[in-house]
């Protein structure tokens, strides 16, 4: 555990990405992950949903964390979990000033 005054929790870092840069770059997770789900569905011949994509990305990041622990993996786990929740709840892009 760290007591550093400049420490930023991974949840806060993930939130700033999910509602900031990533949202601007890729749009709402439902729209972005719907495209990925369509590609995966075509490739595997199995139906994937946007929620599946978010959860599978969490699993990918956990796999990477088991191989080589890095803060980035944990930030991304939180970010993909938040994306999944936004998909489930239909949370719009207007949060934190995003359009």
C-alpha positions in Angstrom: 0.0 0.0 0.0 1.2 3.5 -0.8 0.7 6.7 1.1 2.1 8.9 -1.7 0.2 12.2 -2.0 0.2 11.9 -5.8 -1.2 8.4 -5.9 -4.2 8.0 -8.2 -6.4 4.9 -7.5 -6.7 2.6 -10.6 -10.5 3.1 -10.4 -10.1 6.9 -10.9 -7.6 6.5 -13.6 -9.8 4.0 -15.4 -12.8 6.4 -15.1 -10.9 9.3 -16.5 -10.1 7.1 -19.6 -13.5 5.5 -20.0 -15.3 8.9 -19.8 -12.6 10.9 -21.4 -10.1 9.9 -24.1 -11.5 6.5 -24.9 -15.0 7.8 -25.1 -13.9 10.6 -27.5 -11.8 8.2 -29.6 -14.2 5.2 -29.8 -17.6 6.4 -28.8 -20.0 4.8 -26.3 -18.9 1.3 -25.2 -22.2 -0.2 -26.5 -21.5 1.1 -30.0 -17.8 0.2 -30.0 -18.2 -3.2 -28.4 -21.2 -4.0 -30.7 -18.8 -3.8 -33.7 -16.3 -6.0 -32.0 -19.1 -8.5 -31.1 -20.1 -8.6 -34.7 -16.6 -9.4 -35.8 -16.1 -12.1 -33.2 -19.5 -13.6 -34.0 -18.7 -13.8 -37.7 -15.2 -15.2 -37.0 -16.3 -17.9 -34.5 -19.8 -18.6 -35.7 -21.1 -18.0 -32.2 -23.2 -15.0 -31.1 -21.3 -12.5 -28.9 -22.9 -9.4 -27.3 -21.3 -6.1 -26.4 -21.4 -7.2 -22.7 -19.5 -10.4 -23.7 -16.8 -8.3 -25.3 -16.3 -6.2 -22.1 -16.1 -9.3 -20.0 -13.7 -11.1 -22.3 -11.5 -8.1 -22.3 -11.4 -8.2 -18.5 -10.3 -11.9 -18.8 -7.6 -10.9 -21.3 -6.3 -8.3 -18.9 -6.4 -10.8 -15.9 -4.4 -13.3 -18.0 -1.8 -10.7 -18.8 -1.6 -9.7 -15.1 -0.9 -13.3 -14.2 1.9 -13.4 -16.7 3.5 -10.0 -16.0 1.9 -7.8 -13.3 1.5 -4.2 -14.4 -0.6 -1.3 -13.2 -1.9 -0.8 -16.7 -3.6 -4.2 -16.6 -5.4 -3.4 -13.4 -6.5 0.0 -14.7 -7.9 -1.7 -17.8 -9.7 -4.3 -15.8 -11.5 -1.5 -14.0 -12.1 0.3 -17.3 -13.6 -2.7 -19.0 -15.8 -3.4 -15.9 -17.1 0.2 -16.1 -17.7 -0.2 -19.8 -19.7 -3.4 -19.1 -21.8 -1.6 -16.5 -22.4 1.3 -18.9 -23.6 -1.2 -21.5 -25.9 -3.0 -19.0 -27.4 0.1 -17.6 -27.5 2.1 -20.8 -25.5 4.9 -19.2 -25.2 7.7 -21.8 -22.2 9.7 -22.9 -23.3 12.9 -21.2 -21.7 11.9 -18.0 -18.8 14.2 -16.9 -19.5 16.6 -19.8 -19.0 14.1 -22.6 -21.4 14.2 -25.6 
